[in-house]
Amino acid sequence: MKIIKIILVLALFLVALALGSQNQAVVTFNYLLAQGDFHLSTLLGGVFIAGFAVAWLVFGSLHLKSQLQVRKLKRQINKLSPSTSTPTQGKA
């Protein structure tokens, strides 16, 4: 399953690269503080990478949060469950 995900991500990067190589027109891009003239391929690549990075950070932080919660809950289960190393029977 992990290999399929890696192949899918690589395919998306290749599609973005193919689209970018076909768009060499110079466009004016207005951003918050100024504007600039960029090749459309550079602009597409930059926006794609920025979007990928933002999505990776958001979902990575959600995954980390859930893993920390799982670890915390496992510790609570270990504290509440009876220990198997101590004998439960009395002396005979």
Biopython code that builds the backbone (N, CA, C, O; Angstrom):
import numpy as np
from Bio.PDB.StructureBuilder import StructureBuilder

atoms = [
    (1, "MET", "N", (0.820, -1.192, 0.000)),
    (1, "MET", "CA", (0.000, 0.000, 0.000)),
    (1, "MET", "C", (0.869, 1.264, 0.000)),
    (1, "MET", "O", (0.544, 2.266, -0.637)),
    (2, "LYS", "N", (1.980, 1.183, 0.732)),
    (2, "LYS", "CA", (2.868, 2.336, 0.803)),
    (2, "LYS", "C", (3.508, 2.620, -0.555)),
    (2, "LYS", "O", (3.723, 3.777, -0.917)),
    (3, "ILE", "N", (3.805, 1.571, -1.295)),
    (3, "ILE", "CA", (4.406, 1.738, -2.619)),
    (3, "ILE", "C", (3.428, 2.429, -3.560)),
    (3, "ILE", "O", (3.826, 3.265, -4.371)),
    (4, "ILE", "N", (2.151, 2.081, -3.452)),
    (4, "ILE", "CA", (1.130, 2.702, -4.296)),
    (4, "ILE", "C", (1.054, 4.197, -4.013)),
    (4, "ILE", "O", (0.922, 4.995, -4.941)),
    (5, "LYS", "N", (1.136, 4.581, -2.751)),
    (5, "LYS", "CA", (1.092, 6.001, -2.390)),
    (5, "LYS", "C", (2.302, 6.742, -2.973)),
    (5, "LYS", "O", (2.167, 7.845, -3.502)),
    (6, "ILE", "N", (3.457, 6.137, -2.872)),
    (6, "ILE", "CA", (4.664, 6.774, -3.397)),
    (6, "ILE", "C", (4.565, 6.935, -4.908)),
    (6, "ILE", "O", (4.924, 7.979, -5.453)),
    (7, "ILE", "N", (4.077, 5.898, -5.580)),
    (7, "ILE", "CA", (3.918, 5.973, -7.029)),
    (7, "ILE", "C", (2.907, 7.051, -7.406)),
    (7, "ILE", "O", (3.109, 7.779, -8.378)),
    (8, "LEU", "N", (1.827, 7.159, -6.648)),
    (8, "LEU", "CA", (0.815, 8.182, -6.910)),
    (8, "LEU", "C", (1.382, 9.593, -6.754)),
    (8, "LEU", "O", (1.109, 10.466, -7.578)),
    (9, "VAL", "N", (2.162, 9.816, -5.711)),
    (9, "VAL", "CA", (2.771, 11.136, -5.500)),
    (9, "VAL", "C", (3.750, 11.453, -6.628)),
    (9, "VAL", "O", (3.771, 12.575, -7.134)),
    (10, "LEU", "N", (4.555, 10.479, -7.021)),
    (10, "LEU", "CA", (5.490, 10.694, -8.125)),
    (10, "LEU", "C", (4.748, 10.986, -9.428)),
    (10, "LEU", "O", (5.185, 11.821, -10.220)),
    (11, "ALA", "N", (3.639, 10.306, -9.647)),
    (11, "ALA", "CA", (2.842, 10.558, -10.849)),
    (11, "ALA", "C", (2.282, 11.977, -10.843)),
    (11, "ALA", "O", (2.258, 12.641, -11.880)),
    (12, "LEU", "N", (1.834, 12.442, -9.684)),
    (12, "LEU", "CA", (1.329, 13.820, -9.592)),
    (12, "LEU", "C", (2.431, 14.831, -9.884)),
    (12, "LEU", "O", (2.192, 15.833, -10.558)),
    (13, "PHE", "N", (3.636, 14.573, -9.381)),
    (13, "PHE", "CA", (4.748, 15.470, -9.670)),
    (13, "PHE", "C", (5.084, 15.468, -11.160)),
    (13, "PHE", "O", (5.387, 16.514, -11.732)),
    (14, "LEU", "N", (5.030, 14.304, -11.780)),
    (14, "LEU", "CA", (5.311, 14.236, -13.212)),
    (14, "LEU", "C", (4.247, 14.946, -14.033)),
    (14, "LEU", "O", (4.572, 15.591, -15.030)),
    (15, "VAL", "N", (2.988, 14.842, -13.639)),
    (15, "VAL", "CA", (1.908, 15.564, -14.330)),
    (15, "VAL", "C", (2.118, 17.064, -14.189)),
    (15, "VAL", "O", (1.965, 17.807, -15.159)),
    (16, "ALA", "N", (2.467, 17.514, -12.991)),
    (16, "ALA", "CA", (2.726, 18.944, -12.788)),
    (16, "ALA", "C", (3.917, 19.401, -13.628)),
    (16, "ALA", "O", (3.897, 20.497, -14.189)),
    (17, "LEU", "N", (4.931, 18.584, -13.714)),
    (17, "LEU", "CA", (6.101, 18.917, -14.530)),
    (17, "LEU", "C", (5.732, 18.990, -16.008)),
    (17, "LEU", "O", (6.183, 19.884, -16.723)),
    (18, "ALA", "N", (4.916, 18.050, -16.460)),
    (18, "ALA", "CA", (4.492, 18.045, -17.865)),
    (18, "ALA", "C", (3.645, 19.272, -18.183)),
    (18, "ALA", "O", (3.819, 19.896, -19.230)),
    (19, "LEU", "N", (2.725, 19.619, -17.280)),
    (19, "LEU", "CA", (1.907, 20.822, -17.503)),
    (19, "LEU", "C", (2.763, 22.080, -17.495)),
    (19, "LEU", "O", (2.551, 22.994, -18.291)),
    (20, "GLY", "N", (3.716, 22.116, -16.603)),
    (20, "GLY", "CA", (4.582, 23.284, -16.519)),
    (20, "GLY", "C", (5.464, 23.456, -17.733)),
    (20, "GLY", "O", (5.718, 24.581, -18.162)),
    (21, "SER", "N", (5.928, 22.373, -18.284)),
    (21, "SER", "CA", (6.814, 22.488, -19.448)),
    (21, "SER", "C", (6.058, 22.964, -20.689)),
    (21, "SER", "O", (6.676, 23.490, -21.614)),
    (22, "GLN", "N", (4.758, 22.792, -20.727)),
    (22, "GLN", "CA", (3.965, 23.217, -21.880)),
    (22, "GLN", "C", (3.504, 24.670, -21.761)),
    (22, "GLN", "O", (2.953, 25.216, -22.717)),
    (23, "ASN", "N", (3.716, 25.299, -20.617)),
    (23, "ASN", "CA", (3.232, 26.667, -20.381)),
    (23, "ASN", "C", (4.410, 27.599, -20.128)),
    (23, "ASN", "O", (4.783, 27.828, -18.977)),
    (24, "GLN", "N", (4.991, 28.132, -21.184)),
    (24, "GLN", "CA", (6.162, 28.996, -21.053)),
    (24, "GLN", "C", (5.830, 30.476, -21.186)),
    (24, "GLN", "O", (6.734, 31.306, -21.283)),
    (25, "ALA", "N", (4.555, 30.813, -21.192)),
    (25, "ALA", "CA", (4.167, 32.213, -21.323)),
    (25, "ALA", "C", (4.535, 32.979, -20.049)),
    (25, "ALA", "O", (4.538, 32.414, -18.955)),
    (26, "VAL", "N", (4.841, 34.256, -20.201)),
    (26, "VAL", "CA", (5.146, 35.108, -19.057)),
    (26, "VAL", "C", (3.839, 35.780, -18.615)),
    (26, "VAL", "O", (3.137, 36.396, -19.417)),
    (27, "VAL", "N", (3.538, 35.645, -17.332)),
    (27, "VAL", "CA", (2.306, 36.228, -16.786)),
    (27, "VAL", "C", (2.667, 37.163, -15.637)),
    (27, "VAL", "O", (3.710, 37.016, -15.000)),
    (28, "THR", "N", (1.790, 38.121, -15.388)),
    (28, "THR", "CA", (1.952, 39.023, -14.249)),
    (28, "THR", "C", (1.146, 38.468, -13.093)),
    (28, "THR", "O", (-0.057, 38.231, -13.213)),
    (29, "PHE", "N", (1.823, 38.262, -11.967)),
    (29, "PHE", "CA", (1.178, 37.687, -10.783)),
    (29, "PHE", "C", (1.141, 38.751, -9.694)),
    (29, "PHE", "O", (2.182, 39.243, -9.261)),
    (30, "ASN", "N", (-0.067, 39.102, -9.255)),
    (30, "ASN", "CA", (-0.237, 40.074, -8.171)),
    (30, "ASN", "C", (-0.356, 39.322, -6.855)),
    (30, "ASN", "O", (-1.286, 38.537, -6.668)),
    (31, "TYR", "N", (0.570, 39.553, -5.953)),
    (31, "TYR", "CA", (0.471, 38.969, -4.625)),
    (31, "TYR", "C", (0.299, 40.097, -3.629)),
    (31, "TYR", "O", (0.183, 41.253, -4.038)),
    (32, "LEU", "N", (0.278, 39.808, -2.342)),
    (32, "LEU", "CA", (-0.165, 40.768, -1.331)),
    (32, "LEU", "C", (0.538, 42.119, -1.399)),
    (32, "LEU", "O", (-0.127, 43.155, -1.380)),
    (33, "LEU", "N", (1.833, 42.132, -1.477)),
    (33, "LEU", "CA", (2.556, 43.391, -1.359)),
    (33, "LEU", "C", (3.042, 43.959, -2.683)),
    (33, "LEU", "O", (3.338, 45.151, -2.768)),
    (34, "ALA", "N", (3.130, 43.141, -3.704)),
    (34, "ALA", "CA", (3.679, 43.621, -4.973)),
    (34, "ALA", "C", (3.168, 42.738, -6.105)),
    (34, "ALA", "O", (2.230, 41.959, -5.937)),
    (35, "GLN", "N", (3.799, 42.878, -7.240)),
    (35, "GLN", "CA", (3.485, 42.009, -8.363)),
    (35, "GLN", "C", (4.777, 41.656, -9.073)),
    (35, "GLN", "O", (5.784, 42.354, -8.959)),
    (36, "GLY", "N", (4.725, 40.568, -9.801)),
    (36, "GLY", "CA", (5.921, 40.133, -10.501)),
    (36, "GLY", "C", (5.566, 39.433, -11.792)),
    (36, "GLY", "O", (4.456, 38.927, -11.956)),
    (37, "ASP", "N", (6.522, 39.408, -12.710)),
    (37, "ASP", "CA", (6.350, 38.699, -13.965)),
    (37, "ASP", "C", (7.068, 37.351, -13.849)),
    (37, "ASP", "O", (8.269, 37.300, -13.582)),
    (38, "PHE", "N", (6.332, 36.281, -14.050)),
    (38, "PHE", "CA", (6.869, 34.928, -13.918)),
    (38, "PHE", "C", (6.497, 34.117, -15.147)),
    (38, "PHE", "O", (5.510, 34.399, -15.826)),
    (39, "HIS", "N", (7.310, 33.102, -15.417)),
    (39, "HIS", "CA", (6.907, 32.115, -16.408)),
    (39, "HIS", "C", (5.768, 31.310, -15.791)),
    (39, "HIS", "O", (5.798, 31.005, -14.599)),
    (40, "LEU", "N", (4.790, 30.971, -16.577)),
    (40, "LEU", "CA", (3.641, 30.237, -16.061)),
    (40, "LEU", "C", (4.056, 28.888, -15.492)),
    (40, "LEU", "O", (3.471, 28.423, -14.515)),
    (41, "SER", "N", (5.054, 28.259, -16.089)),
    (41, "SER", "CA", (5.523, 26.967, -15.577)),
    (41, "SER", "C", (6.123, 27.121, -14.175)),
    (41, "SER", "O", (5.899, 26.276, -13.308)),
    (42, "THR", "N", (6.878, 28.188, -13.955)),
    (42, "THR", "CA", (7.463, 28.436, -12.636)),
    (42, "THR", "C", (6.377, 28.711, -11.613)),
    (42, "THR", "O", (6.441, 28.224, -10.484)),
    (43, "LEU", "N", (5.394, 29.482, -12.002)),
    (43, "LEU", "CA", (4.287, 29.812, -11.107)),
    (43, "LEU", "C", (3.480, 28.567, -10.756)),
    (43, "LEU", "O", (3.131, 28.365, -9.593)),
    (44, "LEU", "N", (3.180, 27.731, -11.747)),
    (44, "LEU", "CA", (2.448, 26.488, -11.488)),
    (44, "LEU", "C", (3.236, 25.566, -10.563)),
    (44, "LEU", "O", (2.679, 24.994, -9.625)),
    (45, "GLY", "N", (4.521, 25.426, -10.828)),
    (45, "GLY", "CA", (5.360, 24.566, -9.981)),
    (45, "GLY", "C", (5.451, 25.073, -8.555)),
    (45, "GLY", "O", (5.363, 24.294, -7.606)),
    (46, "GLY", "N", (5.627, 26.376, -8.405)),
    (46, "GLY", "CA", (5.726, 26.949, -7.062)),
    (46, "GLY", "C", (4.438, 26.794, -6.274)),
    (46, "GLY", "O", (4.467, 26.462, -5.089)),
    (47, "VAL", "N", (3.316, 27.032, -6.922)),
    (47, "VAL", "CA", (2.029, 26.893, -6.237)),
    (47, "VAL", "C", (1.754, 25.432, -5.902)),
    (47, "VAL", "O", (1.230, 25.136, -4.828)),
    (48, "PHE", "N", (2.098, 24.521, -6.799)),
    (48, "PHE", "CA", (1.915, 23.097, -6.537)),
    (48, "PHE", "C", (2.750, 22.649, -5.344)),
    (48, "PHE", "O", (2.251, 21.946, -4.466)),
    (49, "ILE", "N", (4.008, 23.048, -5.308)),
    (49, "ILE", "CA", (4.887, 22.662, -4.197)),
    (49, "ILE", "C", (4.425, 23.302, -2.889)),
    (49, "ILE", "O", (4.455, 22.662, -1.838)),
    (50, "ALA", "N", (4.000, 24.563, -2.953)),
    (50, "ALA", "CA", (3.503, 25.226, -1.745)),
    (50, "ALA", "C", (2.247, 24.530, -1.219)),
    (50, "ALA", "O", (2.112, 24.327, -0.012)),
    (51, "GLY", "N", (1.345, 24.169, -2.100)),
    (51, "GLY", "CA", (0.134, 23.466, -1.688)),
    (51, "GLY", "C", (0.447, 22.101, -1.106)),
    (51, "GLY", "O", (-0.154, 21.694, -0.112)),
    (52, "PHE", "N", (1.377, 21.395, -1.716)),
    (52, "PHE", "CA", (1.788, 20.092, -1.198)),
    (52, "PHE", "C", (2.398, 20.239, 0.184)),
    (52, "PHE", "O", (2.107, 19.444, 1.077)),
    (53, "ALA", "N", (3.242, 21.246, 0.373)),
    (53, "ALA", "CA", (3.890, 21.451, 1.673)),
    (53, "ALA", "C", (2.872, 21.814, 2.751)),
    (53, "ALA", "O", (2.949, 21.311, 3.872)),
    (54, "VAL", "N", (1.926, 22.679, 2.420)),
    (54, "VAL", "CA", (0.903, 23.070, 3.403)),
    (54, "VAL", "C", (0.048, 21.859, 3.777)),
    (54, "VAL", "O", (-0.238, 21.640, 4.954)),
    (55, "ALA", "N", (-0.357, 21.075, 2.783)),
    (55, "ALA", "CA", (-1.159, 19.888, 3.067)),
    (55, "ALA", "C", (-0.373, 18.884, 3.908)),
    (55, "ALA", "O", (-0.925, 18.264, 4.817)),
    (56, "TRP", "N", (0.922, 18.726, 3.604)),
    (56, "TRP", "CA", (1.755, 17.809, 4.362)),
    (56, "TRP", "C", (1.883, 18.265, 5.814)),
    (56, "TRP", "O", (1.831, 17.442, 6.729)),
    (57, "LEU", "N", (2.050, 19.561, 6.030)),
    (57, "LEU", "CA", (2.145, 20.080, 7.398)),
    (57, "LEU", "C", (0.845, 19.898, 8.167)),
    (57, "LEU", "O", (0.859, 19.487, 9.327)),
    (58, "VAL", "N", (-0.287, 20.204, 7.521)),
    (58, "VAL", "CA", (-1.580, 20.085, 8.205)),
    (58, "VAL", "C", (-1.862, 18.629, 8.570)),
    (58, "VAL", "O", (-2.153, 18.322, 9.726)),
    (59, "PHE", "N", (-1.776, 17.739, 7.592)),
    (59, "PHE", "CA", (-2.097, 16.347, 7.865)),
    (59, "PHE", "C", (-1.022, 15.661, 8.694)),
    (59, "PHE", "O", (-1.323, 14.738, 9.450)),
    (60, "GLY", "N", (0.220, 16.095, 8.566)),
    (60, "GLY", "CA", (1.278, 15.567, 9.423)),
    (60, "GLY", "C", (1.059, 15.933, 10.875)),
    (60, "GLY", "O", (1.275, 15.110, 11.764)),
    (61, "SER", "N", (0.631, 17.165, 11.123)),
    (61, "SER", "CA", (0.372, 17.569, 12.506)),
    (61, "SER", "C", (-0.843, 16.831, 13.071)),
    (61, "SER", "O", (-0.857, 16.477, 14.250)),
    (62, "LEU", "N", (-1.867, 16.595, 12.234)),
    (62, "LEU", "CA", (-3.016, 15.818, 12.697)),
    (62, "LEU", "C", (-2.617, 14.373, 13.003)),
    (62, "LEU", "O", (-3.086, 13.790, 13.981)),
    (63, "HIS", "N", (-1.764, 13.807, 12.180)),
    (63, "HIS", "CA", (-1.290, 12.442, 12.414)),
    (63, "HIS", "C", (-0.456, 12.377, 13.692)),
    (63, "HIS", "O", (-0.613, 11.451, 14.488)),
    (64, "LEU", "N", (0.422, 13.347, 13.890)),
    (64, "LEU", "CA", (1.231, 13.381, 15.108)),
    (64, "LEU", "C", (0.351, 13.503, 16.338)),
    (64, "LEU", "O", (0.586, 12.829, 17.341)),
    (65, "LYS", "N", (-0.661, 14.359, 16.269)),
    (65, "LYS", "CA", (-1.573, 14.542, 17.390)),
    (65, "LYS", "C", (-2.294, 13.242, 17.720)),
    (65, "LYS", "O", (-2.428, 12.886, 18.891)),
    (66, "SER", "N", (-2.756, 12.535, 16.702)),
    (66, "SER", "CA", (-3.462, 11.275, 16.953)),
    (66, "SER", "C", (-2.509, 10.215, 17.508)),
    (66, "SER", "O", (-2.902, 9.432, 18.373)),
    (67, "GLN", "N", (-1.270, 10.178, 17.028)),
    (67, "GLN", "CA", (-0.310, 9.210, 17.553)),
    (67, "GLN", "C", (0.023, 9.490, 19.013)),
    (67, "GLN", "O", (0.177, 8.559, 19.803)),
    (68, "LEU", "N", (0.135, 10.757, 19.375)),
    (68, "LEU", "CA", (0.383, 11.098, 20.778)),
    (68, "LEU", "C", (-0.799, 10.709, 21.652)),
    (68, "LEU", "O", (-0.613, 10.253, 22.780)),
    (69, "GLN", "N", (-2.004, 10.884, 21.144)),
    (69, "GLN", "CA", (-3.192, 10.504, 21.902)),
    (69, "GLN", "C", (-3.262, 8.981, 22.071)),
    (69, "GLN", "O", (-3.633, 8.496, 23.140)),
    (70, "VAL", "N", (-2.915, 8.238, 21.040)),
    (70, "VAL", "CA", (-2.893, 6.777, 21.136)),
    (70, "VAL", "C", (-1.873, 6.334, 22.184)),
    (70, "VAL", "O", (-2.155, 5.453, 22.995)),
    (71, "ARG", "N", (-0.704, 6.937, 22.166)),
    (71, "ARG", "CA", (0.331, 6.588, 23.141)),
    (71, "ARG", "C", (-0.135, 6.889, 24.565)),
    (71, "ARG", "O", (0.096, 6.097, 25.478)),
    (72, "LYS", "N", (-0.790, 8.033, 24.749)),
    (72, "LYS", "CA", (-1.301, 8.411, 26.067)),
    (72, "LYS", "C", (-2.365, 7.424, 26.535)),
    (72, "LYS", "O", (-2.359, 7.012, 27.695)),
    (73, "LEU", "N", (-3.276, 7.041, 25.647)),
    (73, "LEU", "CA", (-4.329, 6.107, 26.017)),
    (73, "LEU", "C", (-3.773, 4.713, 26.308)),
    (73, "LEU", "O", (-4.293, 4.020, 27.181)),
    (74, "LYS", "N", (-2.741, 4.295, 25.603)),
    (74, "LYS", "CA", (-2.117, 2.999, 25.884)),
    (74, "LYS", "C", (-1.482, 2.998, 27.265)),
    (74, "LYS", "O", (-1.557, 2.003, 27.985)),
    (75, "ARG", "N", (-0.854, 4.115, 27.639)),
    (75, "ARG", "CA", (-0.279, 4.219, 28.984)),
    (75, "ARG", "C", (-1.372, 4.129, 30.043)),
    (75, "ARG", "O", (-1.187, 3.483, 31.075)),
    (76, "GLN", "N", (-2.521, 4.781, 29.790)),
    (76, "GLN", "CA", (-3.621, 4.713, 30.743)),
    (76, "GLN", "C", (-4.156, 3.291, 30.863)),
    (76, "GLN", "O", (-4.493, 2.845, 31.959)),
    (77, "ILE", "N", (-4.237, 2.581, 29.747)),
    (77, "ILE", "CA", (-4.693, 1.187, 29.791)),
    (77, "ILE", "C", (-3.726, 0.334, 30.584)),
    (77, "ILE", "O", (-4.149, -0.511, 31.373)),
    (78, "ASN", "N", (-2.434, 0.541, 30.388)),
    (78, "ASN", "CA", (-1.437, -0.237, 31.124)),
    (78, "ASN", "C", (-1.491, 0.038, 32.617)),
    (78, "ASN", "O", (-1.239, -0.865, 33.415)),
    (79, "LYS", "N", (-1.811, 1.255, 33.010)),
    (79, "LYS", "CA", (-1.926, 1.581, 34.436)),
    (79, "LYS", "C", (-3.163, 0.947, 35.050)),
    (79, "LYS", "O", (-3.126, 0.491, 36.193)),
    (80, "LEU", "N", (-4.267, 0.916, 34.294)),
    (80, "LEU", "CA", (-5.522, 0.430, 34.833)),
    (80, "LEU", "C", (-5.659, -1.087, 34.783)),
    (80, "LEU", "O", (-6.377, -1.669, 35.596)),
    (81, "SER", "N", (-4.990, -1.723, 33.855)),
    (81, "SER", "CA", (-5.115, -3.182, 33.743)),
    (81, "SER", "C", (-4.264, -3.849, 34.819)),
    (81, "SER", "O", (-3.209, -3.336, 35.190)),
    (82, "PRO", "N", (-4.728, -4.998, 35.321)),
    (82, "PRO", "CA", (-3.942, -5.682, 36.368)),
    (82, "PRO", "C", (-2.654, -6.238, 35.773)),
    (82, "PRO", "O", (-2.625, -6.697, 34.631)),
    (83, "SER", "N", (-1.633, -6.189, 36.539)),
    (83, "SER", "CA", (-0.331, -6.654, 36.087)),
    (83, "SER", "C", (-0.315, -8.183, 36.061)),
    (83, "SER", "O", (-0.803, -8.817, 36.997)),
    (84, "THR", "N", (0.231, -8.779, 35.016)),
    (84, "THR", "CA", (0.262, -10.245, 34.905)),
    (84, "THR", "C", (1.482, -10.845, 35.575)),
    (84, "THR", "O", (1.547, -12.064, 35.736)),
    (85, "SER", "N", (2.440, -10.041, 35.966)),
    (85, "SER", "CA", (3.656, -10.572, 36.568)),
    (85, "SER", "C", (3.483, -10.890, 38.052)),
    (85, "SER", "O", (4.246, -11.701, 38.578)),
    (86, "THR", "N", (2.514, -10.289, 38.752)),
    (86, "THR", "CA", (2.307, -10.556, 40.162)),
    (86, "THR", "C", (1.266, -11.656, 40.322)),
    (86, "THR", "O", (0.241, -11.638, 39.641)),
    (87, "PRO", "N", (1.511, -12.610, 41.208)),
    (87, "PRO", "CA", (0.546, -13.691, 41.406)),
    (87, "PRO", "C", (-0.721, -13.161, 42.083)),
    (87, "PRO", "O", (-0.649, -12.293, 42.953)),
    (88, "THR", "N", (-1.870, -13.683, 41.680)),
    (88, "THR", "CA", (-3.150, -13.241, 42.252)),
    (88, "THR", "C", (-3.686, -14.217, 43.271)),
    (88, "THR", "O", (-4.655, -13.910, 43.966)),
    (89, "GLN", "N", (-3.071, -15.409, 43.380)),
    (89, "GLN", "CA", (-3.548, -16.398, 44.347)),
    (89, "GLN", "C", (-2.823, -16.226, 45.668)),
    (89, "GLN", "O", (-1.661, -15.822, 45.713)),
    (90, "GLY", "N", (-3.537, -16.543, 46.748)),
    (90, "GLY", "CA", (-2.949, -16.468, 48.074)),
    (90, "GLY", "C", (-2.131, -17.702, 48.389)),
    (90, "GLY", "O", (-2.052, -18.624, 47.577)),
    (91, "LYS", "N", (-1.507, -17.726, 49.592)),
    (91, "LYS", "CA", (-0.711, -18.883, 49.987)),
    (91, "LYS", "C", (-1.633, -20.063, 50.309)),
    (91, "LYS", "O", (-2.717, -19.883, 50.865)),
    (92, "ALA", "N", (-1.195, -21.248, 49.960)),
    (92, "ALA", "CA", (-2.010, -22.429, 50.208)),
    (92, "ALA", "C", (-1.515, -23.215, 51.375)),
    (92, "ALA", "O", (-2.096, -24.245, 51.716)),
]
sb = StructureBuilder()
sb.init_structure("model")
sb.init_model(0)
sb.init_chain("A")
sb.init_seg("    ")
for serial, (resi, resn, name, xyz) in enumerate(atoms, 1):
    if name == "N":
        sb.init_residue(resn, " ", resi, " ")
    sb.init_atom(name, np.array(xyz, "f"), 0.0, 1.0, " ", f" {name:<3s}", serial, name[0])
structure = sb.get_structure()
